[in-house]
Amino acid sequence: MDQPLPPDHPGSVKGQRRFAAFRQGLAPYLLSLPAGLWLLLLFIVPLLIMLSITLKTCNPASGACVMTWSWGEFPRVVSLYHAQFVTSLIFAGAATVIDLVISFPIAYWIAFYGGRKKNFFLIMLLVPFFVSFIIRTLVWEFILSDNGIVLHFLKHNHLVPAGFHVLGTGFAVIAGLAYNYLPFTALPIYVALERIDRQVVNAAYDLYANRRVTFMRVIMPLAVPGIFAAFLLTFIPAFGDYVNQEILGGTSNTMIGTVIQNLFLIDSDYAGGASLSVVLLAISLLGIWLYARLLGSRTIEEYL
């Protein structure tokens, strides 16, 4: 006569249940394994390599780096390139404010008055940005050039002086940044406005609030998480941008992204370039931390 299996035996009913529960609990980790490996190989490992380079001493002549565990690169590059940091801060901040001013009315109109054509209007907003980033910036260079469509017309009609030019100035860089990063601002704001419960807005009207009061007391507070997310999504990439400055700007308004590119590709100062990159990363993480601190981490998943 067969003896009953112990409760912990894999062939017993209890053992089979435990194995099934283990397999069911393991399934989410197996499904996330490809994404986890992708993140590990293409983000975590390069980030660790960059962090390790900041602690090395590099010879620009040969490009060789030796681990010296020195933290001196951080104060050196910050003091050496503080002017470029300030320039990047001004350019990225101005472009972000411009995008917020332009995007909010557009997103507000689509969310509240777009009706059944909301998706069509959103696609029309994004269609120009299906073109390559470089091509769009080069077209912007043509528009802002002295013989471009705008300045040629203004000079021909004597509306601006003959020697007036925009290309090669900080205004051209700000215009290019604002244009190229407009969708990063418009979409989070639209999502925030679209998520507002219309019954809350109608309740404000029922309580005799006019349109201005409803907008300031109801709509704007509920849209703040989206506005903050739009600010981060626009400011952070614009702060480290170098394409717009290279094509539209001049030598007197170099941004920190151009400095990092030159340190890596021209000067072979890998420790300095990595240190500046870490500083930019720290600024980005600080902005995200402030966002989570002020508005909660759940809204980061919704808008970022």
Order of alpha helices (4+ residues) and beta strands (2+ residues): alpha-alpha-beta-beta-alpha-alpha-alpha-alpha-alpha-alpha-alpha-alpha-alpha-alpha-alpha-alpha-alpha-alpha
